Amino acid sequence: MALSPLNQRRWSNFKRNRRALWSLVIFSVVFVLSLFAEFIANDRPILINYRGEFYTPIFNFYPETTFGGDFKTEAVYNDPVVECLITTGGIEDCFDVPEDMLEQVADGTFDHADFKKGWTLWPPIPYSYDTPVDRAGAAPLPPDSQNWLGTDDRKRDVLARVIYGFRLSIIFTLVVTTAASLIGIFAGAVQGYFGGWVDLIFQRVIEIWGATPSLYIIIIMFAILGRSFWLLVLLTVLFSWTALVGVVRAEFLRARNLEYVRAAKALGVSNRVIMFRHMLPNAMVATVTMLPFIVTGTISTLAGLDFLGFGLPSSAPSLGELTLQAKQNLQAPWLAFTAFFTFAIMLSLLVFIFEGVRDAFDPRKTFS
């Protein structure tokens, strides 16, 4: 569908901001890759060929008995015995094979003409965010060829946790920002358009709600209902929607007495159409200007709650929890460097993108 002349001008303005454009490209690539984190970092193979049949452990549950084992629990695919069963086609003596044969299976050098071979296709990082790493030494372990960013104090791969944590942080931020913005824009539009007692009552409600200690409410709700992703989203939205109310309210108060609004009222145009079709587009510049602060504030809120231990469940991949580990393990500087650069790059890209969006919506910007 072709863009309208107005949107073409906005897109042209955005592309003229090279920093914003490249930030959008880099962020989009990284975010799209993180959406497929299970194919990048996982302790389950992407694809298995066993006796001529294909299996997809990423999407399905397969007991060990599927590959000739004895247990009906899910196969531990990085176990040398399970690798032996898959590679050799399920020979019966895999549980009693010599150690050197298991090493050959793990290295992929096992060759026996009497057995029908299988194979496994692993992700580039053979660890999920909660997979313990089988490495000698006391955790946290420094970076090496096996763990590019080292491990945390529970011997979990840091790079895998960063990939999953980045995805979780961005999805959380997008959901909270979208919901809070819709509520805040609607409330500010109603206040500014109608004014009078509506505006007065709304302002008193916002003043009382804004003075509520949100951190204490979150801690109390988590103590009663338990920690969960969607509960944290709901609570964060409840205390974030007021950020845009003042900006939108001011724009509507300014525009409510302009000639085009009076003309629309005289023609019998409904309040809803006047508010959201005619007045809201003119208020978008100020609204978009506030979005970077809401986005970065939401990411910081999630990281801060996780850092304090009141955020997502402890089993979730969390960048805030990684920051806490960096504080508690000063002898492992790779944790601090990873947390710092992850937050710095992520927040910088988002700020640059929204800076370009703000310029694109600015009516003072014209074609050069």
N, C-alpha and C positions, 0 to 999 in steps of 0.2 A: 504494500500500500504506500503510495507516494505521500511524502511529508507536506504539510501545509507550508506556505511561505514563512509563517512565524517560526515554526519548528525547524525549517531549513536554516533560518538565520541563527537560531539557538545552537544548532548542531555545528554550524560554521564557526560560531564564536568559541564553542568548546574545543574544536579541533585546532584553532589558532593558539590555544594555550598548550604548548607542546608538553610541558611538565604534567599537566592534568591528563592529557591523552596517553602519554606513555605510562603514567601511573595506573590508568584504567586498564591498559593492555596487560601490564605486569600483574596487577591484582586479579584480573579476570582469569588469567592463565593459572595463577597459583590457587585461586579458589576453586576453579573447575577441577584441577588435579586433586585437591583435597576432598572433593565430593566423591572421588573414586579411591579413597584412602585404603579401602579393603583390598584393592588390586595393587597397591603400592607397598603397604606394610601389613603383613598378616602372618599368623602362625599356621595358617591352613593353605595348602596349594590352590592355585587358581584352577588347575585341571589335572586330572589323573587318568592315565591309560592303564587299565588292569585287565589282563587277559582279553584284550581286544575291545573292551568296553570303556566308555568315558564317564568320569565322575567329576562333579563340581563341588568340592567341599566348602567353598565360600558361600554357596547358596543352600546347601543341603547337609543334613545330618547323616553320617555313615558310621555305623558301629565297626569295631575292629573285626568282627566276624565277617564283614563284607569282603575283607582282604585276606581271609584265611586265618585270622587270629582267634583267640579263645574268649575275649570279653565282648559283652554287648554294649559297653559304654562307647562313647565316641572315640574314634581312633586318634592317637597322639601322633601326628604325621611326622614330627621331627624326631620321634623315637627310632633308633637304629633298627630295632626289630620290625617295626611297621614299615620302615623303608625297605628292609630286606624282603618282607612279604610282597610289597608292591613291585619291587624291582625284579624279583625272581619268579613272579607269578604265583606266589603263595606256597612255597615249598614247605613241607611239614616240619623240617628240622631247623627252621629259622630261629626257633627259640633255643636251639642248642648249637648254633654255628660257632666256630671259633672267633676270637676277637679280631683276628686279622681279616676274616671274611666280612665282618660287620664294617670294618674300616674301608674295605674295598667297595661295599655297597654305598656307604656314605660319600665316598669320593667319586662314585660313578664309574669305577674301573672294574667292577665285578663282571665276569664273563663266564658263562657256563652254557654250553650248547644244549644241555639236556633240559633246560628250563626256558619257558616262554617269558621273555622280559616285559616289564612294564616301565612306565616313566612318570615323573611328576613335573609340573610346571609351577615353579614357585614365584611369588612376588619378588621385586628387587630387594626388599627388606623383609627377611623371613621372621619378623616379630610383629605382633600386634602391640597396642599401647599398654596391655597388662601382662605381656608374656615375660616370664623370668628368663634371663639370658644365662646360658650355660658357659660361664667363663670363670677361670680360677682367679682368686683374689677377693679382697674385701671391697664391698660396695661403699660408695660409688666408684665405678671403674672408668679410667680415662678413655678418650677416643682411640680407636684403632681401626683396622680394616674391617672388622666384624661389626663394630658399633661406631659409626662415623662421628657421632656427637657424644659418645660415652654412654654410661648408664646412670640411673639415679640411685638413691640409697636403698632401693628394693630390687636392684639389678634389672630394671626395665629399660628398654632401649629409649634414649632421649629423643632421637629423631622421629621414631614412630609416635611418641607422645606429642611431639610438636605438630606433626601432620594432623593427627586426630584433634588435638586441642585447638589448632587454628580453625579447623572446620566448625567445631562446636562453638567457638567464640563468635565467629562471623554469623552463623545461623542464629544464635541467641541474639546478637545485636540487630540483625535484620528484622527478626520477629518483634522484638521489643520496640525498636525505633518506628517500625511501620504502625504498630498498634497504638503506641503512645502519640505519634504524630497525628493520626486520624482523630483520636479523641481530643487532643489539644487544639487542633485546627477547628474542629466542630464547635468546641466550647468557646474558643476565642471569637469565632465568627458570630455566634449567637449573642455573646456579650456586646461586641462592638456594634452589631447591626441594630439591635433593639434598644440598647442603652437603658436608661432609667432604672426602675426597680430590678429588672432582670440583671443588669450589669452590677448593681449594688449588692444584691444577694449573692451572685456568683463570686464576686470579689471577696466577700467575707468567708464564703465556703473555701475558696482557694487559700486564703490566708491561714485558716485553721488547719486545712489539710497539709499545707506546706510546712507547718510547724510540727507536724507529727514526726516523732523519731523513727524513721523508716528502718534503720538497722535493728532496733529493738523489736519492731513488729515482725521483721523477717525471722529473727532468732526465735521469737515466741511461736510463730506459725510452724517453723521447722521442728521445734520441740514437740508440738502437738500432732502435726500431720506427717512428719518425716521429710527428709530432703528429696526433692525431685526436680527435674529440669523444668517441667511445665508449671509447677508451683512457683519456682523462682521467676519464671517469665511473667506469670500473673502478678506477683507481688512487685516486681520491678516496674511493670507497666502502670500499676496503681499509683506509684510514687514518681513516675517520670512524665506523665501526660501534661503536667502544669508548665513544663518548660516552654512550650510554644504558645501558651494562652495569651501571655502579655503582648507578644509581638503581633499576633494575628488580631487581637482586640484593638491595639493601637492603629493598625492599618485600616480596620473596618470603621473605627470611630472617625478617622480622617476622611474616608471615602463616602461615608453615608450621606453627606450633604452635598456631594458633587453633582454637577448638572446631569450627567448620564444616569445616575441613580434616581434622581428626582423625575427625570423623563420616563424611566422604566416604570416607576410607581404610577405615574400619571396615565400610562398606557395600560395599566392593569396587570403588569407582569407579576407573577407570584414572588413572594419573599424568597423561597428556596432557589428559584432561578436567578434572581438578582444576586443573592449571596454567593452561590457556588459557580455560576457561569460568568457573571460579569465582574464581581468584586474580588473574588478569591484569586483569579489570575494576576491581578494587579498587586496582590499582597504576597505573591510567591517569592519575590526577591528577598524580602526581609525574612520570610519563613525558611527559605533554603539556606540563608546565611547562618541560621541557628543550627541546622542539621549536623554540621561537623562536630559541634560541641555535644550534641545529644549522642551521636555515634561513639565518639571517643569517651564520653562519660559513661556510656553503657558498658563498653569494654573494660574500662577502669573499675566500674562497680563490680562486675563479675570477677575480675582478677583480685580485687580487694577482698571480696567475700570469701573467695577460695583461699586466699592468703591467710585470712583470719580463721578459716575452718568452718565458716557458716554459709558456704556456697553450694556447689553441686555435690552429689554424693562422692565419697572418697574413692570409689571405684572408677569415676569418670575421668577421662583425660583432661587435665586442667592446666592452663598456662600459669594461673595464679598459684597452684600447688607446686609447680616447678620453681617458681620464684621463692616460695617458702623453703623448698629444699636447698636452693642456693644460699639462703640465709643461714640455714642450719648446718651446711656443709661447706664452710669457707675453704677447706682444703681441696675442694673440687671446683676450681674456677670455671670449668667448662659449663657448669650449670648456670652460673650467673651470666656468663657471656651469651649463652643460648637464649635465656629468658629476656635479657636486655635487647639484643638485636631482633628477636622475634617481635616484641612489642614496638620497638622503634620503627622497624620497617612497616609493620602492619598499620600503625597509627599514621605514619607519614604518608603512605599511599592513600589512605582514606581522606586525610585532610587535603591533599593535593587534588584528588578527584572532586571533592565537594567545592573546592575553590574554583575549579573550572565550571562546575554546574552553576555556581552563583553568578559567575561572569556571563554564562550563557543566558540566564534569565534576566539579566540587567537590561532594561530597555534603552539605556544610554549607549550600549555597545552597538556599533554599526559596522557594516562591511567596510573593509579597508580597500 
